[in-house]
Amino acid sequence: MVSGGGAKPWRQKGTGRARAGSNRSPIWTGGGTVFGPQPRSYAFKVNRKERRAALRSALSLHAERGTVAVFDAGSFSELRTRQARDLLDGWETQAKPRATLVVLSAEEGPAALSFRNLARVEVALPADVGVEDVVGAAALLISETALAALTARAGAPARENAGAS
């Protein structure tokens, strides 16, 4: 990936010098690098069981800290940001000034629209919630239907030696 070197530096025969096709060859001064660095992705695959175990671990950490709450999204019959703010203000947690993740199912549209306008509040579907989202949030507010979907996604922990005697 070096500019220049479009023409042969000298003709092929008759000069007494070695054949040269470009002055940007790696053996020339100012030439390119052989197998130089290329832009590449450093992402790697995480196995399904590991992903589920990480999500379970992150959710249980929130449960231990008391920073997770379940609420009934059916009470949001219309778009009311004030109702969403009052719900968050009434929740006694130490994470008030920090980020809160609200997990709602797709059918709970009015509740999602009520929470989306609040500062430091992120609204997500259970299918879109990842380990990074759960770990990055200081508090979790989950609707009842979304909790069922999220726990189903996290799966039950694998039992070791379940059939061994």
trRosetta pair geometry for C-beta under 8 A, 3 or more apart (Angstrom, degrees):
i j d omega theta_ij theta_ji phi_ij phi_ji
1 32 6.5 120 33 -132 43 117
1 36 6.7 -111 21 69 104 145
2 5 6.9 63 96 -1 101 130
2 24 4.6 -175 86 -157 123 124
2 30 7.5 138 -174 154 146 69
2 31 6.6 -177 35 -172 165 36
2 32 4.4 -143 -4 -77 118 85
3 24 7.9 -163 86 -97 22 148
4 23 6.8 -51 136 76 114 102
4 24 5.6 147 89 -57 87 123
5 22 3.8 49 -174 -171 112 105
5 23 5.2 -148 -102 53 83 65
5 24 3.2 -84 -48 5 149 112
5 25 7.6 155 -139 -29 139 59
5 31 7.9 77 -78 -123 142 77
6 22 7.8 64 -35 -123 9 99
8 11 6.9 85 111 -98 135 29
8 12 7.3 -44 -174 -57 160 71
8 20 6.6 130 -165 97 81 75
8 21 5.9 -60 -110 -141 86 39
8 22 7.4 -73 -107 -68 46 44
9 20 4.9 -23 39 106 114 132
9 22 7.4 106 -27 -160 94 12
9 23 4.9 101 -72 -59 120 100
10 15 5.3 21 147 -41 138 165
10 17 6.5 60 69 60 147 132
10 20 6.5 61 39 51 83 113
11 14 6.2 -1 93 48 123 107
11 15 6.4 144 61 -30 83 113
12 19 5.9 12 -147 -125 70 98
17 20 7.3 -22 125 -10 114 112
20 23 7.3 44 162 -74 127 59
20 25 7.1 -125 -153 -3 85 141
20 28 8.0 80 -146 -69 122 127
21 25 7.0 101 59 -64 83 121
22 25 5.2 134 76 -44 88 83
22 28 7.9 -134 108 8 68 146
22 31 8.0 110 113 -126 96 105
23 28 5.5 -160 -169 159 54 167
23 30 7.3 6 147 85 93 113
23 31 7.3 -138 149 -85 47 89
24 28 6.7 -106 -110 63 9 130
24 30 7.2 -76 -111 118 63 82
24 31 5.0 135 -174 -132 39 69
24 32 5.5 52 161 -23 92 93
25 28 4.9 90 60 -2 81 107
25 31 5.0 -45 79 -135 37 144
25 32 7.4 -70 -166 30 12 89
26 31 5.0 -173 -103 122 18 127
26 32 5.5 -61 -79 76 74 71
26 33 6.5 81 -120 -134 105 15
26 34 4.6 25 -113 -48 165 91
27 31 6.6 17 45 36 29 163
28 31 4.0 110 63 -46 83 121
32 36 6.8 -101 172 -24 90 133
33 36 3.6 92 85 -76 116 108
46 50 5.2 -117 176 89 91 122
46 51 5.3 114 116 -63 114 92
46 54 7.8 -20 167 0 144 144
47 50 4.5 87 62 9 86 106
47 51 6.9 -152 94 -9 42 87
48 51 5.7 -54 -147 35 31 112
48 52 6.4 28 156 -16 65 106
49 52 5.8 -54 -147 38 31 110
49 53 6.2 31 154 -19 65 108
49 158 6.8 4 -150 -30 121 137
50 53 5.6 -54 -144 39 31 111
50 54 6.3 33 155 -21 65 105
51 54 5.8 -55 -148 35 29 110
51 55 6.5 27 154 -17 63 106
51 131 7.0 -135 -155 -31 68 123
52 55 5.8 -56 -148 37 32 110
52 56 6.3 33 153 -19 66 106
52 153 7.5 -157 -117 145 88 58
52 154 5.6 125 -161 -167 78 43
52 155 4.5 -4 -165 33 140 121
53 56 5.6 -51 -146 37 32 113
53 57 6.2 34 154 -21 64 107
53 157 7.3 76 -111 -121 83 80
54 57 5.6 -53 -146 36 31 113
54 58 6.4 29 155 -18 65 105
54 131 4.5 -12 129 -106 115 147
55 58 5.8 -53 -145 37 31 109
55 59 6.3 28 156 -15 65 108
55 130 7.6 -102 -92 -167 106 39
55 131 5.3 -111 -78 -81 66 85
55 134 6.7 108 -141 14 68 154
55 153 6.9 -64 130 116 162 96
55 154 4.6 -140 108 -111 114 91
56 59 5.9 -60 -148 40 28 108
56 60 6.1 23 157 -16 66 110
56 154 4.6 127 -71 179 77 117
56 155 7.3 -75 -56 64 121 70
56 157 6.4 152 165 -73 169 89
57 60 5.9 -57 -143 39 28 107
57 61 6.4 34 154 -25 63 104
58 61 5.7 -50 -150 30 31 115
58 62 6.9 31 152 -15 62 101
58 131 5.4 160 -19 -147 150 76
58 134 4.1 101 136 108 134 127
58 135 5.1 -87 -129 -63 125 79
59 62 5.8 -53 -155 35 35 110
59 63 6.5 36 147 -20 66 105
59 68 7.2 57 -162 -85 70 158
59 134 6.3 -55 -66 -164 66 148
59 140 7.7 -24 -127 9 72 173
59 150 7.4 149 -98 144 144 118
59 151 7.9 171 156 -94 168 72
59 154 6.3 -54 9 -94 146 159
60 63 5.2 -49 -146 36 39 116
60 64 6.4 45 152 -23 67 99
61 64 5.7 -48 -149 32 32 112
61 65 6.5 22 155 -9 63 109
62 65 5.9 -62 -146 44 31 105
62 67 4.9 -95 -157 73 81 91
62 68 4.2 86 135 -44 113 111
62 134 6.9 -101 -29 -178 133 97
62 137 8.0 10 -98 88 133 102
62 139 7.6 122 -150 -140 113 37
62 140 5.2 31 -179 9 158 124
63 66 7.6 35 -179 -72 30 33
63 68 5.5 -38 -80 33 58 133
66 93 7.1 -171 122 -118 88 90
67 93 5.7 98 -121 -154 69 130
67 94 7.7 -69 -91 47 104 81
67 95 5.5 66 -137 -12 119 139
67 138 6.5 -111 -166 150 144 56
67 139 4.4 -121 -178 -112 96 68
67 140 6.4 89 124 16 80 76
68 139 7.3 178 -78 -167 39 63
68 140 4.3 -4 -114 65 81 109
68 141 7.9 -177 -155 -75 51 31
68 142 6.8 2 -170 4 96 113
69 91 5.7 -113 -12 -138 168 131
69 93 7.7 -117 -29 -51 122 131
69 139 7.6 6 6 176 98 106
69 140 7.3 171 26 93 57 64
69 141 5.5 -10 65 -115 95 69
69 142 7.3 167 85 28 44 70
70 142 5.5 -34 -105 77 68 87
70 143 7.3 76 -160 -163 71 13
70 144 6.0 78 177 -83 111 64
70 147 5.5 -6 -117 -53 117 150
71 75 7.8 -77 162 27 100 122
71 87 6.5 56 -136 -171 162 132
71 141 6.3 -1 6 -175 119 95
71 142 7.6 147 22 77 72 37
71 143 6.2 -53 73 -105 71 56
71 144 7.6 -115 88 -33 28 79
72 75 5.3 84 99 -15 98 101
72 143 7.2 71 -139 -148 18 82
72 144 6.1 8 -102 -13 60 120
73 76 5.7 -41 -174 25 63 112
73 104 5.8 112 -102 -131 156 106
73 105 7.7 -173 46 31 156 85
73 108 4.1 4 137 -143 148 137
73 111 4.1 -70 -156 -31 102 165
73 143 3.9 -16 -24 -121 120 133
73 144 7.3 -143 8 21 87 79
73 145 7.3 -75 33 24 122 103
73 146 7.9 71 -19 -6 140 110
74 77 7.8 24 168 -69 55 74
74 108 7.9 -88 -64 -115 48 101
75 83 7.7 -158 125 171 100 133
76 80 6.9 -150 -140 40 84 94
76 83 6.4 159 -107 106 84 138
76 84 7.4 34 -103 -68 130 88
76 108 7.3 73 62 -172 122 93
76 110 4.7 -178 134 110 100 103
76 111 3.9 134 51 -80 154 78
76 114 5.5 -126 -148 3 135 149
77 110 6.5 -5 149 98 12 167
78 110 5.9 -113 -144 -152 10 138
79 110 5.6 -126 -68 -150 58 84
79 113 5.1 -52 -115 108 106 121
79 114 5.6 -175 -151 -74 55 80
80 83 3.8 57 106 4 120 113
80 84 6.9 160 101 -11 68 80
80 114 5.5 6 64 -123 48 123
81 84 5.5 -54 -153 38 41 112
81 85 6.2 41 149 -20 70 105
81 114 5.4 -174 -85 -162 44 66
81 115 7.8 155 -126 -77 70 20
81 117 5.0 -47 -112 64 136 125
81 118 6.7 168 -162 -57 101 86
82 85 5.6 -53 -145 38 33 111
82 86 6.2 35 154 -20 65 105
83 86 5.8 -52 -146 36 29 112
83 87 6.5 35 152 -23 62 104
83 114 6.2 -38 67 -167 98 144
84 87 5.6 -52 -151 32 32 114
84 88 6.6 27 153 -13 64 104
84 111 7.4 132 -90 -159 109 64
84 114 4.1 159 -39 138 126 102
84 115 4.7 -165 -156 -82 147 64
84 118 6.2 -130 116 -37 121 133
84 121 7.9 121 152 159 124 171
85 88 5.8 -56 -150 39 34 107
85 89 6.1 31 153 -18 68 109
85 118 6.1 167 -83 -104 85 123
86 89 5.6 -55 -140 41 32 110
86 90 6.1 31 159 -20 65 109
87 90 6.0 -58 -146 37 25 109
87 91 6.8 29 153 -27 59 105
87 141 7.9 102 130 -156 115 147
88 91 5.8 -54 -153 25 34 114
88 96 7.7 124 157 -131 97 79
88 100 6.7 164 -132 57 124 175
88 118 7.1 123 2 -170 157 163
88 121 7.3 -90 -85 -88 155 132
88 141 7.3 -74 -97 -63 85 156
91 139 7.8 130 123 173 137 149
91 141 7.4 -106 -63 -96 171 115
93 96 6.4 149 80 -50 80 72
93 139 5.3 86 133 -106 159 139
95 98 4.9 -76 -167 57 78 106
95 99 7.8 -54 173 62 112 43
95 100 6.7 129 123 -80 116 86
95 138 3.5 170 -150 134 122 112
95 139 3.9 171 80 -38 145 108
97 120 7.2 63 171 47 41 177
98 120 6.6 -167 162 -176 21 137
98 138 3.6 69 104 -12 125 158
98 139 7.3 126 84 -3 94 92
99 120 5.1 -128 -99 -173 50 88
99 121 7.7 162 -158 -86 58 28
99 122 6.6 13 -171 -3 105 109
99 136 6.6 -21 86 139 151 82
99 137 5.2 -114 114 -129 103 58
99 138 5.3 126 58 5 65 92
99 139 7.7 -178 102 31 50 71
100 120 6.3 75 13 128 81 86
100 121 5.0 -18 68 -110 100 74
100 122 7.3 178 88 26 49 69
100 137 6.3 63 -146 -164 20 107
100 138 6.7 -54 -74 61 56 85
100 139 4.6 -22 -115 70 85 100
100 140 7.5 172 -163 -85 69 19
100 141 6.0 28 171 -4 112 110
101 121 8.0 160 -92 -160 20 56
101 122 5.2 -24 -112 69 66 101
101 124 6.5 -21 -168 19 98 116
101 129 7.3 103 168 -125 135 113
101 133 5.9 113 -120 162 148 96
101 134 6.9 -110 52 -102 163 46
101 136 7.9 97 -52 82 126 82
101 137 3.6 -69 -14 -95 111 157
101 139 7.3 -177 26 90 67 50
101 140 5.3 -20 68 -111 97 68
101 141 7.2 178 89 29 47 69
102 112 7.7 169 113 -116 120 61
102 115 4.8 -62 55 166 167 163
102 121 6.0 22 -10 -177 115 101
102 122 6.9 177 25 85 73 45
102 123 4.9 -25 73 -104 105 69
102 124 7.4 145 79 22 54 66
102 141 4.6 -20 -108 73 75 105
102 142 7.7 175 -158 -80 46 37
103 123 8.0 158 -88 -158 25 52
103 124 5.7 -30 -107 74 69 84
103 125 7.4 64 -157 -175 74 11
103 126 5.7 76 179 -80 115 68
103 129 5.7 -11 -110 -60 122 145
103 140 6.8 1 -3 -167 111 96
103 141 7.3 172 21 86 67 51
103 142 4.5 -4 58 -114 109 80
103 143 6.8 -132 98 17 67 76
103 146 4.5 174 129 150 92 143
103 147 7.7 115 93 -66 122 56
103 150 6.2 32 151 -58 155 141
104 108 4.4 -116 -178 79 112 127
104 111 5.5 -179 -123 96 147 116
104 112 4.9 -151 73 -72 150 93
104 115 7.7 162 -24 27 136 140
104 123 6.3 -16 19 -164 114 99
104 124 7.8 140 30 73 68 35
104 125 7.0 -56 77 -101 59 50
104 143 5.0 62 -116 -3 67 130
104 146 5.4 -112 -126 -51 17 143
105 108 5.3 92 58 3 73 105
105 125 6.9 61 -135 -143 32 80
105 126 6.4 -10 -93 -4 69 112
105 143 6.4 -103 0 75 85 132
105 145 4.5 -53 -11 108 142 116
105 146 4.8 -155 -43 -71 77 79
105 149 6.3 123 -96 -1 105 145
106 109 7.7 12 168 -61 48 81
106 125 6.1 20 -63 -121 78 123
107 145 7.1 -26 51 101 115 164
108 111 4.5 -25 163 38 104 119
108 112 6.0 117 108 -27 81 94
108 143 5.7 -174 -51 -52 172 175
108 145 7.0 168 -36 51 122 126
108 146 7.5 -71 18 -39 142 110
109 112 5.6 -60 -146 36 32 110
109 113 6.2 25 161 -14 69 107
110 113 5.8 -57 -145 41 32 108
110 114 6.2 35 155 -25 65 107
111 114 5.6 -55 -149 33 32 114
111 115 6.5 20 158 -12 66 108
111 143 6.9 96 108 -77 162 135
112 115 6.2 -63 -148 40 29 102
112 116 6.3 39 156 -41 65 107
112 123 5.1 123 -150 175 81 146
113 116 5.9 -42 -139 14 32 118
114 117 7.7 -74 -179 24 27 100
115 118 5.9 -54 -166 16 54 117
115 121 5.5 -120 175 143 92 137
115 123 5.0 129 93 -75 117 119
116 121 7.6 -145 -116 101 19 106
116 123 5.2 -64 -83 8 77 138
118 121 4.0 31 85 20 108 136
122 133 7.3 -134 108 -153 143 105
122 137 7.1 -121 44 -94 118 112
124 128 4.9 -131 -172 87 101 111
124 129 5.1 122 117 -73 134 82
124 133 6.3 -1 -7 -172 170 157
125 128 4.6 79 57 12 87 106
125 129 7.2 -143 89 -23 44 83
125 146 7.7 -145 -160 -125 45 112
126 129 5.8 -44 -146 14 35 116
126 146 4.8 180 -56 -157 112 80
126 149 3.9 116 89 104 166 118
126 150 4.5 -125 -142 -64 110 78
126 153 6.4 175 157 -9 101 139
127 149 7.4 -59 -48 157 71 127
127 153 7.3 178 -104 -88 50 145
128 133 7.9 71 127 -27 75 163
129 133 5.1 -121 -152 76 67 142
129 134 6.4 71 171 -51 106 94
129 150 6.4 -7 59 -117 142 112
129 153 8.0 128 66 82 99 156
130 133 5.1 104 53 5 67 101
130 134 7.3 -136 101 -1 38 89
131 134 5.9 -60 -149 39 34 107
131 135 6.0 26 157 -14 70 111
132 135 6.0 -58 -139 43 27 106
132 136 5.8 24 162 -17 64 116
133 136 6.0 -61 -140 41 23 108
133 137 6.4 22 161 -23 61 109
134 137 6.2 -56 -148 29 27 109
134 140 6.8 5 -137 -81 79 130
137 140 5.9 94 108 -71 139 73
142 146 5.2 -137 -169 92 84 110
142 147 4.7 103 134 -72 125 88
142 150 6.6 -77 -145 16 139 150
143 146 4.4 83 56 13 86 107
143 147 6.8 -144 90 -15 41 85
144 147 5.7 -50 -150 26 28 115
144 148 7.1 28 153 -17 60 100
145 148 5.9 -50 -157 31 37 111
145 149 6.7 30 149 -13 66 106
146 149 5.6 -56 -149 41 38 110
146 150 5.9 37 154 -21 71 109
147 150 5.7 -55 -140 39 29 109
147 151 6.2 24 161 -14 65 107
148 151 6.2 -57 -143 39 26 104
148 152 6.3 28 155 -20 61 109
149 152 5.7 -56 -149 36 30 113
149 153 6.4 31 152 -20 64 105
150 153 5.6 -52 -149 35 33 112
150 154 6.4 31 153 -18 65 104
151 154 5.5 -50 -143 38 36 111
152 155 7.3 32 175 -72 34 48
159 162 4.1 74 106 -69 123 113
161 164 4.0 -47 -164 28 90 127
